[in-house]
Amino acid sequence: MQSLDAELEDARRLAIDDLADAIESIGFECTRCGACCKSEAEDDHTATVFPDEVRNLEESAARSAADDQAVEPRDSDSYDGDYDWRDVARPMPYGLSETEEGGLEGETFEWALQTDDCGDCTFYEEDESGTGACSVHGDRPLICQTYPFSVALSGTSQPMGEAVDEAGVVRAHECEGLGRDISRDDAEELARALKERAVRELEEAIAVRDEYEPASPDPGEVVVHDSEGAKRADGTPLEE
């Protein structure tokens, strides 16, 4: 297996045209079924989100709330309203232990999009007909922009189980929109986002590796290691 650094160089060399060719050969059109935004069986929805994407989503969600309430959008430096880090992201649950009170404790790596009481993405909405929509669609994370595709490089995420189709280095994961015609422009747009995501995921993994220092969380406490260092579950740096 190649090192993360070597995989990163491979990701940076990915050709947009080659990725777009692969996406075209597989085919895809979003049907807005919402399956990629919902929980699976007994497992909550889990989608990796980068620290800067969490902050972008905080601002996007706050702007949407401000628009709905006909008030001025938040100032990202002084906003003290309804949205904070915990409304957007939660510690990735893998590796954490459950406390007697039903909470989580321990150390983990990276963040997942926050979920609602049903285990669905907190930003997922359905209209009366059951058609799904993302309330922060314009600012959705790269993993959401590129689903159901991933690239076959170690250190990159492979969402929603095993791949069901592949072409070149592109893998397709279960989705009812696969196999549908996609325009070249849309394929190239998706390919650009897919390459950006692969590069970002590997850069993040390398930064986590280089920044990591074991922590000793207190009972009932969660420590999350991301590319910016160790954080509490509310996104604040551990050393503060």
C-alpha positions in Angstrom: 0.0 0.0 0.0 1.3 3.4 -0.9 1.9 6.1 1.7 -0.7 8.9 2.1 1.9 11.3 0.6 2.2 9.2 -2.5 -1.6 8.8 -2.8 -1.9 12.6 -2.6 0.5 13.1 -5.5 -1.6 10.6 -7.5 -4.8 12.5 -6.6 -3.2 15.8 -7.7 -2.3 14.1 -11.1 -5.9 13.0 -11.7 -7.1 14.3 -15.1 -10.5 15.9 -15.1 -11.2 14.6 -18.6 -10.5 11.0 -17.5 -12.7 11.3 -14.5 -15.5 12.9 -16.6 -15.2 10.0 -19.1 -15.6 7.5 -16.3 -18.6 9.3 -14.9 -20.2 9.5 -18.3 -19.6 5.8 -18.9 -21.4 4.9 -15.6 -24.1 7.6 -16.0 -25.8 9.5 -13.3 -28.8 11.8 -12.6 -29.9 12.8 -9.1 -33.6 11.7 -8.6 -33.9 13.6 -5.3 -34.9 10.4 -3.6 -33.0 11.5 -0.4 -31.4 8.1 0.2 -27.9 9.5 0.5 -29.1 12.0 3.2 -31.0 9.5 5.4 -30.0 7.0 8.0 -29.4 3.4 7.0 -31.2 0.7 8.9 -30.1 1.3 12.6 -27.2 3.5 11.7 -27.4 7.3 11.6 -26.4 9.1 8.5 -22.6 9.6 8.4 -20.9 12.0 6.0 -17.4 13.4 6.6 -17.2 17.2 6.7 -14.0 19.3 6.8 -13.5 21.9 9.5 -13.7 24.8 7.1 -16.9 23.3 5.6 -18.4 23.2 9.1 -17.8 27.0 9.4 -19.2 27.6 5.9 -22.3 25.6 6.8 -22.7 27.5 10.1 -22.9 30.8 8.1 -25.1 29.3 5.4 -27.6 28.0 7.9 -27.6 31.2 9.8 -28.2 33.2 6.6 -31.2 30.9 5.8 -32.6 31.4 9.3 -32.1 35.2 9.0 -33.9 35.2 5.6 -36.8 33.2 7.1 -37.0 35.6 10.0 -36.6 38.8 7.9 -33.6 39.9 10.0 -30.0 40.8 9.1 -27.7 37.8 8.3 -25.2 37.0 10.9 -21.8 38.5 11.1 -19.5 35.4 11.3 -17.3 37.2 14.0 -20.1 38.3 16.3 -23.1 36.1 15.6 -24.7 34.8 18.8 -27.8 33.2 17.4 -29.2 29.7 16.9 -26.4 28.0 14.9 -23.1 26.9 16.2 -20.6 24.1 15.5 -22.7 21.4 17.2 -25.7 22.2 15.0 -23.7 21.4 11.9 -21.3 18.7 12.9 -20.8 15.9 15.4 -17.7 13.8 16.3 -17.3 10.9 13.9 -18.7 8.1 16.1 -16.2 5.4 15.1 -14.0 4.4 18.0 -16.0 6.2 20.6 -17.5 4.3 23.6 -21.1 4.7 24.9 -21.4 6.0 28.5 -24.0 4.7 31.0 -26.0 7.8 30.4 -26.2 7.0 26.6 -23.7 9.6 25.5 -20.3 9.1 23.9 -16.7 9.4 25.2 -13.2 8.9 23.9 -11.1 10.0 21.0 -12.0 10.0 17.3 -10.9 11.5 14.0 -12.8 13.9 11.8 -16.3 15.2 11.9 -19.6 14.0 10.5 -22.6 16.1 9.5 -25.0 16.5 12.3 -28.2 14.4 12.3 -31.8 14.9 13.5 -33.8 12.7 15.8 -34.4 10.2 13.0 -30.7 9.9 12.2 -31.1 11.8 8.9 -28.8 14.7 7.9 -30.0 17.8 9.8 -30.1 19.7 6.5 -32.3 17.3 4.7 -35.9 18.3 4.0 -38.8 16.7 2.2 -41.8 18.3 0.6 -45.4 16.9 0.8 -44.7 14.6 -2.1 -41.7 13.1 -0.5 -39.2 14.8 -2.8 -35.9 15.5 -1.0 -33.9 18.7 -0.8 -30.9 20.1 0.9 -31.5 23.3 2.8 -27.9 24.4 2.3 -27.5 23.0 -1.2 -25.2 25.8 -2.5 -22.8 25.2 0.4 -23.1 21.5 0.8 -19.8 19.6 1.5 -17.7 18.0 -1.2 -18.8 14.5 -0.1 -22.4 15.5 -0.8 -21.5 17.3 -4.1 -19.8 14.1 -5.4 -22.1 11.3 -4.2 -22.5 8.6 -5.4 -18.9 8.6 -6.7 -15.5 8.2 -5.1 -12.0 7.6 -6.3 -10.1 4.4 -5.7 -7.2 5.8 -3.7 -6.2 4.8 -0.2 -6.9 7.5 2.3 -10.1 8.7 0.6 -13.6 8.0 1.9 -15.7 5.3 0.3 -19.3 6.2 1.3 -22.4 4.1 1.7 -20.9 0.6 1.5 -19.2 -1.3 -1.3 -18.9 0.1 -4.8 -21.5 -1.3 -7.2 -19.8 0.0 -10.4 -16.4 1.3 -11.5 -14.6 2.8 -14.4 -10.9 3.6 -14.2 -10.2 5.0 -10.8 -13.9 6.1 -10.3 -16.2 4.0 -8.1 -19.9 4.4 -8.0 -21.9 3.5 -4.8 -25.4 2.4 -4.5 -27.9 5.1 -5.8 -31.0 4.8 -7.9 -29.7 7.6 -10.1 -26.9 5.5 -11.5 -27.0 4.5 -15.2 -28.9 7.6 -16.3 -27.6 9.9 -19.0 -25.4 12.8 -17.9 -24.3 15.7 -20.0 -20.6 16.3 -20.6 -20.7 19.7 -18.8 -22.3 18.0 -15.7 -19.8 15.2 -15.8 -16.9 17.6 -15.9 -18.3 19.7 -13.1 -18.7 16.5 -11.0 -15.2 15.4 -12.0 -13.7 18.6 -10.8 -15.5 18.3 -7.4 -14.4 14.7 -7.2 -10.8 15.5 -7.7 -10.9 18.4 -5.3 -12.5 16.1 -2.7 -9.8 13.4 -3.2 -7.1 15.9 -2.8 -8.7 17.5 0.3 -9.3 14.2 2.0 -5.7 13.1 1.6 -4.4 16.5 2.7 -6.7 16.3 5.7 -5.5 12.8 6.5 -1.9 13.8 6.3 -2.5 16.9 8.5 -4.3 14.7 11.1 -1.4 12.3 11.0 1.2 15.0 11.5 -0.8 17.0 14.1 -1.9 14.0 16.2 -1.0 13.8 19.8 -2.8 11.4 22.1 -5.3 13.0 24.4 -6.7 11.8 27.7 -10.4 12.7 27.6 -12.2 13.0 30.9 -15.1 10.6 31.5 -18.0 11.6 29.3 -15.7 13.8 27.2 -15.0 13.4 23.4 -11.9 14.7 21.7 -11.9 15.0 17.9 -8.6 15.1 16.0 -8.8 17.0 12.7 -6.3 18.9 10.5 -6.4 21.9 12.8 -5.5 19.9 16.0 -7.5 18.4 18.8 -10.9 19.8 19.5 -13.8 19.3 21.9 -17.2 18.2 20.7 -18.3 21.8 20.3 -15.4 22.5 17.9 -13.3 24.6 20.3 -9.5 23.8 20.5 -8.7 21.4 23.3 -6.0 23.6 24.7 -8.3 26.5 25.4 
